[in-house]
Structures are given as structure tokens and as C-alpha cells.
Amino acid sequence: MTPVAARKRTAKPKPVPCGPCNGTGQTTETVYAGRGARRRPVAEQEATCLDCLGTGATPA
């Protein structure tokens, strides 16, 4: 019998992090209150990144 060489496996490429969320899958949105000139930022809330849909990787 002849020896058979083992197959070389290549590593899967690492996914590229999403730009808007920096790979976290979450973005921060500012919540405003008031009308017209008196409109002011009140709080911040986290939302799911709409570019990667929360996966943190750039879509193909």
C-alpha cells in the first residue's frame, strides 16, 4: 500500500466587521423630545444594526 498524504484544510476566512456597529450588532440611537426650536436630546437607546441585522458581520 502506498501512503496517502493528508488533505490540507484551509481555515475559513474571518468575517469582516460591520462598519456602522463595529461588529457588535448594536447601534446607539439618540431619543429627542420637544417640538421645533425646543427639541432636545433626552436619552440614548440601543437598537439592532439594520446593515448586518445584529450579526456583526458585513453582509455578502
N, C-alpha and C positions, 0 to 999 in steps of 0.2 A: 504494500500500500504506500502511496505517496503522501507526504504530509501536505495538508491544506492550510494555506495562510488564513489567519483570522481576518474577518472583514473589518475595515476601519470605519468607525462611525464618526460622523461629523456632528458637532454639537449644534443644537438648534440656535438660530440667531436670537439674541435678546430683543424683546420688543422695544421700539423707540418710545420714550415717554411722551405723553400728550403735552402740547405746548401750553394751552390755557390753564390746565390744572397741575402742571409739573409732575404728572404721573400719580397723583393722589386720587383722582376720580371725583374730587370735590372742589367746588369753586365757592368763593365768598361773594355774596351779593349785599349791597347796601340797601336798607329799607328807609324810605323817606316818608315824612308826614307833613301835612300842611298844604296850603294852596298858594299858587303864584309866587310872589317875592318872599313869602314867609316859609317856603318849603325848606325843610332842613333834614339832615340825616339823623335817624333815631337809633338804629341798631344795625347789626350785621347778622346775616343768617347764611348757613352753608346750604348749597344746592348741589345736585348731581351735575357733573360736567356734561353738557349736551354734545360736545365734539366726540368724546370717547364713550359716552353713556355709562360712566362710572368704572370702566375697566382700567383706566390709567395708561393704556397703550394707544398709540396712534392707529386709527382705523386704516385698513388696507385699501 
